[in-house]
Amino acid sequence: MVEIWLPYGRTEICVRVPTRNFLGSIEPKEKPGVPDAKMEIERALKEPVGSKKLSEIVKPEHKVAIVVDDATRPAPSHLMVPPILDELNMVGVKDENITVIFGCGTHRAVTREEAVKLLGEEVLNRVKAISHDCRAQDLVYIGKTRKHGTEIRLNRVFAEADVKILTGDVCFHYYAGYGGGRKSVLPAVTGKETIKHNHVMLLHPKAKTGVLDGNPVHEDMVEAAKLAKVDFILNVVINSKGEVVKAFAGDLEQAFHEGTKLVDEMYRILVDRKADVVVVSSGGYPADVNLFQAYKGVDNALEVVKRGGVIILAAECPEGHGNPVFYDWMVKFKDLKAVEKRIKRNFVLGGHKAYYLMKALEKVQIFLVSSMPNYYATNIFKLKTARAVNDALNEAFHIVGKNAKVWTLPYGNFTLPKVKTSEE
């Protein structure tokens, strides 16, 4: 038996795979975190890519907006924001002229407790911090993207700032290609209709994990960020432990692209064949806080599982499904065609997850090992369930045969496995 430990919530669970079935564990080519993350971030600010230094962009009288991620993302804002504030103060910008905006996109507002975790008490005591509301009545219209005709409505505080700074982490994203960079404008601080118009393009064949070239979702996001006149970005790439590997600061596009190269190096993993069964963990908390987030692991596992095979998702999901629209669409629509039609006619955020899940279920059977009530997992989300990951594996062997080959994917939300040849 081979024992593989999989992140699960804030702990780990062990899957035991018979040696003769085991193809291997697809793990990131992890790089260690830097010894001093603060120093690395300060280095990036001193050596911006394709841009002047922040201290050369800002004037003492400027109002500054800094966008940070909300609690659904692992970006270490508490490490990124203080060095930015120091740099701004150094030039004479007063703390009362700086606003930190939680880029919530369509997510709920950040709670006080989350804000403390994300930024730290000291930052919250120094500067104003607000949550973006995509339904706010005072969003500012700044124009239309040329290529895709998306009307860009922006958070008012962000739109009216003299200097606009984005922070975040560069990682894979399953229809924007990568997270980070321009995503801190659209969807982070734009209006609901803007986000909807952009996200409809996820049906496009190039709207895929790790693809930027020809990806309309990405192109539209870049155009939106340019219309918003972003002045400076600070992004980091983190490893699966959440440690900063490298920081990238400077130009909206150039600094972001440097980050994507490092993500590819660490997380794009080539394998020589597909398996009958893939046992995937989303990567533990916060990646598996709910099914909505944890699903990303399934999406990546689909790259290395045979049609008719089985994916076993180990994801704690303490918050359940995590999105009412995802839930409603799974109840309402019986097949993929109906979902596609609805996305084209009236895209509602959250519905895209139903689209991806139904698409996956056409290819494979999916077991969920979680703390979610069975009723929801099976009746609503059409998943099979098992009490434990090893029970699910035994069931999988019954379905695809006792000689089934197995990959494990412990950090499924972050790892993009690809088969060298296109054998099915």
C-alpha positions in Angstrom: 0.0 0.0 0.0 1.1 3.5 -0.7 -0.1 6.1 1.8 -0.7 9.6 0.6 -1.7 12.4 2.9 -4.2 14.9 1.5 -5.0 18.4 2.9 -8.5 18.4 4.3 -9.8 21.6 5.9 -7.2 22.6 8.5 -6.0 19.0 8.9 -5.0 16.0 6.7 -6.5 12.7 5.7 -4.7 9.6 4.4 -5.7 7.7 1.3 -4.2 4.2 0.9 -3.7 3.0 -2.7 -2.6 -0.5 -3.6 0.9 -0.3 -5.0 0.0 -2.1 -8.2 -2.7 0.5 -8.9 -0.7 3.6 -8.0 0.6 5.8 -10.9 2.0 8.4 -8.5 1.1 11.7 -6.8 1.0 14.8 -9.0 2.5 17.4 -6.8 3.7 21.0 -7.5 7.4 21.5 -8.1 7.3 23.5 -5.0 9.8 26.2 -4.3 10.5 27.2 -0.7 9.2 30.5 0.6 11.7 33.3 1.0 13.3 33.6 4.4 11.8 37.1 4.9 8.6 37.9 3.0 8.6 41.5 4.1 12.1 42.0 2.7 11.1 40.3 -0.6 8.1 42.6 -1.0 10.2 45.6 -0.3 12.7 44.4 -2.9 10.0 44.1 -5.5 8.7 47.7 -4.7 12.3 49.0 -5.1 12.8 47.1 -8.4 9.5 47.5 -10.3 9.0 45.7 -13.6 8.3 48.1 -16.6 7.3 51.0 -14.4 8.5 53.9 -12.2 8.8 53.2 -8.5 5.6 53.9 -6.5 7.5 56.8 -4.7 8.0 58.4 -8.2 4.3 58.1 -9.2 2.7 59.4 -6.0 2.5 63.0 -4.8 1.9 64.1 -1.2 -1.6 65.4 -1.8 -2.8 62.3 -3.7 -5.7 60.2 -2.6 -4.7 56.6 -3.0 -6.8 53.4 -3.3 -5.3 50.0 -2.7 -7.3 46.9 -3.7 -6.7 43.7 -1.7 -8.3 40.3 -2.0 -11.2 39.2 0.2 -11.2 36.1 2.5 -11.8 33.6 -0.3 -8.3 34.1 -1.6 -5.0 33.2 0.0 -3.1 36.4 -0.9 -1.1 37.6 2.1 -2.4 41.1 2.2 -1.1 41.6 5.7 2.4 41.3 4.3 1.8 43.4 1.2 -0.1 46.4 2.5 2.3 47.7 5.2 5.3 48.2 2.9 3.1 50.0 0.4 1.8 52.3 3.2 5.4 52.9 4.3 6.4 53.9 0.7 3.4 56.2 0.5 4.1 57.8 3.9 7.7 58.3 2.9 6.6 60.5 0.0 4.3 62.5 2.3 0.9 60.8 1.6 -1.2 60.9 4.8 -2.9 57.8 6.1 -6.3 59.6 6.0 -5.9 59.9 2.2 -5.4 56.1 1.7 -8.3 53.7 1.4 -7.9 49.9 1.3 -10.7 48.3 -0.7 -11.6 44.6 -0.3 -12.1 43.5 -3.9 -15.1 41.3 -3.2 -16.4 41.1 -6.7 -19.8 39.4 -6.3 -18.9 37.9 -2.9 -20.3 39.2 0.4 -18.7 42.0 2.4 -15.7 41.2 4.5 -16.5 40.8 8.2 -14.5 42.7 10.9 -12.9 39.5 12.0 -11.8 38.6 8.5 -10.5 42.1 8.0 -8.3 41.8 11.1 -7.0 38.5 9.7 -6.4 39.9 6.2 -4.8 43.2 7.1 -3.9 43.1 10.8 -5.1 45.5 13.5 -2.3 48.0 12.9 -3.3 48.6 9.3 -7.0 48.8 10.1 -6.2 51.5 12.8 -4.1 53.5 10.3 -6.2 53.6 7.2 -9.8 53.3 6.1 -10.9 49.9 4.8 -14.1 49.2 2.9 -15.7 46.2 1.1 -16.6 46.7 -2.5 -20.3 46.2 -3.2 -21.0 45.2 -6.8 -24.7 46.3 -6.4 -23.8 49.8 -5.1 -25.9 52.7 -6.5 -23.0 55.0 -7.0 -20.7 53.0 -9.3 -18.9 55.1 -11.9 -19.2 54.4 -15.6 -15.7 54.7 -17.2 -16.4 53.4 -20.7 -16.8 50.3 -22.8 -14.2 47.7 -23.7 -13.5 47.9 -27.4 -13.2 44.3 -28.3 -16.0 42.7 -26.3 -18.3 45.7 -25.5 -18.3 45.3 -21.7 -19.6 48.4 -19.9 -17.2 49.1 -17.1 -18.7 50.5 -13.9 -16.3 50.9 -11.1 -16.3 51.3 -7.3 -16.6 55.1 -6.7 -13.7 55.3 -4.2 -11.4 53.5 -6.6 -12.5 55.5 -9.6 -12.0 58.8 -7.9 -8.6 58.0 -6.4 -5.6 59.8 -7.9 -3.4 56.7 -7.6 -4.8 53.2 -8.0 -2.8 50.2 -6.7 -3.7 46.5 -7.1 -2.4 43.7 -4.9 -3.0 40.0 -5.1 -1.5 36.6 -5.8 -0.8 35.1 -9.3 -2.2 31.6 -9.5 -4.1 29.5 -12.0 -7.7 30.4 -12.7 -10.0 28.1 -14.6 -11.5 30.6 -17.1 -9.5 33.8 -16.7 -6.3 31.7 -17.2 -4.6 33.1 -14.1 -5.7 35.0 -11.0 -3.9 38.2 -10.1 -3.0 41.4 -12.0 -6.0 42.8 -13.9 -8.5 40.6 -11.9 -8.2 43.0 -9.0 -10.2 45.5 -11.2 -12.6 43.1 -13.0 -14.3 41.4 -11.2 -12.9 42.7 -7.9 -14.1 46.3 -7.9 -16.6 46.5 -10.7 -20.4 46.3 -10.9 -22.6 43.2 -11.1 -23.6 43.8 -14.8 -19.9 44.4 -15.8 -18.9 41.1 -14.2 -21.8 39.2 -15.8 -20.9 40.5 -19.2 -17.3 39.4 -18.8 -18.0 36.0 -17.3 -20.4 34.9 -20.0 -17.3 34.5 -22.2 -16.3 31.5 -20.0 -18.1 29.4 -22.6 -15.3 30.2 -25.1 -13.0 27.3 -25.8 -9.9 29.4 -25.0 -11.3 30.5 -21.6 -9.3 27.8 -19.7 -6.8 27.3 -16.9 -3.4 28.6 -17.8 -4.4 30.1 -21.1 -4.1 33.8 -21.8 -3.5 33.9 -25.6 -6.9 34.3 -27.3 -8.7 34.1 -23.9 -11.6 36.6 -24.2 -12.2 36.7 -20.4 -8.6 37.7 -19.8 -8.4 40.2 -22.7 -11.6 41.9 -21.5 -10.2 42.1 -17.9 -7.0 43.7 -19.1 -8.9 46.3 -21.1 -11.0 47.1 -18.1 -8.0 47.6 -15.9 -6.4 49.9 -18.5 -9.7 51.9 -18.7 -9.5 52.2 -14.9 -6.0 53.6 -15.3 -4.3 51.4 -12.8 -1.0 53.0 -11.7 0.9 50.1 -10.0 0.5 46.5 -9.0 2.1 44.3 -6.3 1.5 40.6 -6.8 3.1 37.6 -5.1 3.4 33.9 -6.0 2.9 31.7 -3.0 3.6 28.0 -2.5 1.1 25.5 -1.1 2.1 26.3 2.4 1.0 29.9 1.7 4.6 31.2 1.9 5.8 34.0 -0.5 8.1 32.5 -3.1 8.6 35.8 -5.1 7.0 39.2 -5.3 6.4 41.2 -8.5 5.7 44.9 -8.6 5.2 47.5 -11.3 3.3 47.6 -14.6 -0.2 46.1 -14.7 0.7 43.7 -17.5 4.5 43.2 -17.3 4.7 42.4 -13.6 1.7 40.1 -13.9 3.3 38.2 -16.8 6.5 37.7 -14.8 4.3 36.1 -12.1 2.6 33.7 -14.5 6.0 32.4 -15.6 6.8 31.4 -12.1 3.3 29.8 -11.6 3.9 27.7 -14.7 7.3 26.6 -13.4 5.8 25.5 -10.1 2.3 24.2 -10.9 2.1 23.1 -14.5 3.0 19.5 -14.3 3.4 17.1 -17.3 2.5 13.4 -16.8 2.7 10.6 -19.4 -0.8 9.1 -19.1 -4.4 9.5 -17.8 -5.7 7.4 -14.9 -9.0 5.6 -14.3 -9.3 7.2 -10.9 -8.0 10.6 -9.6 -8.1 11.2 -5.9 -8.0 15.0 -5.5 -7.8 17.4 -2.6 -8.5 21.0 -3.2 -5.6 21.8 -1.0 -7.3 22.2 2.4 -8.6 25.4 4.0 -9.5 28.0 2.5 -9.6 26.2 -0.9 -12.1 23.7 0.4 -14.2 26.1 2.6 -17.2 25.2 0.4 -18.1 23.2 -2.7 -18.1 26.4 -4.9 -14.4 26.9 -4.2 -13.4 23.3 -3.9 -14.7 22.4 -7.4 -11.6 24.0 -9.0 -9.7 20.8 -7.9 -12.1 18.7 -10.0 -11.6 20.9 -13.0 -7.9 20.4 -12.9 -8.3 16.6 -12.2 -10.3 16.3 -15.4 -7.1 16.9 -17.4 -5.7 13.5 -16.2 -8.7 11.2 -15.9 -10.1 8.9 -18.6 -13.6 9.4 -19.9 -15.9 7.1 -17.9 -13.4 7.2 -15.0 -13.9 8.4 -11.4 -12.8 11.6 -9.6 -12.8 11.4 -5.8 -12.8 14.9 -4.3 -11.7 15.2 -0.6 -12.9 18.7 0.5 -14.3 19.5 3.9 -16.8 22.1 2.8 -17.7 23.4 6.3 -19.8 26.2 4.7 -21.7 23.7 2.5 -22.2 24.5 -1.2 -21.2 28.2 -0.8 -23.4 29.8 -3.4 -27.2 30.0 -3.7 -27.2 30.4 -7.5 -25.0 27.3 -8.0 -27.5 25.5 -5.8 -30.6 26.8 -7.7 -29.2 26.0 -11.1 -28.4 22.5 -10.1 -32.0 22.1 -8.9 -33.5 23.9 -11.9 -31.6 22.6 -14.9 -31.6 19.0 -15.9 -28.9 19.0 -18.5 -25.9 20.9 -19.8 -27.6 22.2 -22.9 -30.2 24.0 -20.8 -27.5 25.6 -18.7 -25.6 26.8 -21.7 -28.7 28.3 -23.1 -29.4 30.1 -19.8 -25.8 31.4 -19.6 -26.1 32.9 -23.0 -29.5 34.4 -22.4 -29.1 35.6 -18.8 -25.9 34.8 -17.1 -26.0 34.8 -13.3 -22.8 34.5 -11.3 -22.7 31.2 -9.5 -24.5 29.5 -12.4 -21.2 29.0 -14.2 -20.3 26.5 -11.4 -23.4 24.4 -12.3 -22.2 24.5 -15.9 -18.7 23.2 -15.1 -20.0 20.5 -12.7 -22.6 19.2 -15.2 -20.0 19.2 -17.9 -17.7 17.2 -15.7 -20.4 14.7 -14.8 -20.9 14.0 -18.5 -17.3 12.7 -18.6 -16.8 11.0 -15.2 -18.4 10.0 -11.9 -17.5 12.1 -8.9 -17.4 11.1 -5.3 -17.4 13.8 -2.6 -15.8 13.1 0.8 -16.8 16.1 2.9 -18.8 17.3 6.0 -21.7 18.3 3.7 -25.0 16.5 4.3 -25.4 13.6 1.9 -28.8 14.8 0.9 -27.3 18.0 -0.8 -24.3 16.3 -2.3 -26.3 13.5 -3.9 -29.8 15.0 -4.6 -28.8 18.5 -5.6 -25.2 18.2 -6.9 -25.5 14.7 -8.4 -22.4 13.5 -6.6 -21.8 10.2 -5.0 -20.7 10.3 -1.4 -18.5 8.3 0.9 -17.8 8.6 4.6 -14.1 8.3 4.1 -11.7 8.7 1.2 -10.7 5.0 1.3 -14.3 3.9 1.1 -14.7 6.1 -2.0 -11.6 4.5 -3.5 -13.0 1.0 -2.9 -16.3 2.1 -4.6 -14.3 3.4 -7.5 -12.5 0.1 -8.0 -16.0 -1.5 -8.1 -17.0 0.9 -10.9 -13.9 0.9 -13.1 -12.4 -2.5 -12.1 -9.8 -3.7 -9.6 -6.9 -3.0 -12.0 -7.8 0.7 -12.3 -4.8 3.0 -12.3 -4.8 5.9 -9.8 -3.3 9.4 -9.6 -3.4 11.4 -6.5 -3.6 15.2 -6.7 -3.1 16.7 -3.2 -3.2 20.4 -4.2 -5.9 20.2 -6.9 -6.9 23.9 -6.9 -3.4 25.0 -7.6 -1.9 22.2 -9.8 -2.5 22.0 -13.5 -1.5 18.5 -14.7 -1.2 17.9 -18.4 -0.8 14.7 -20.4 2.2 14.8 -22.7 0.4 13.1 -25.5 -3.3 13.4 -26.1 -4.1 9.7 -25.4 -7.6 9.3 -24.0 
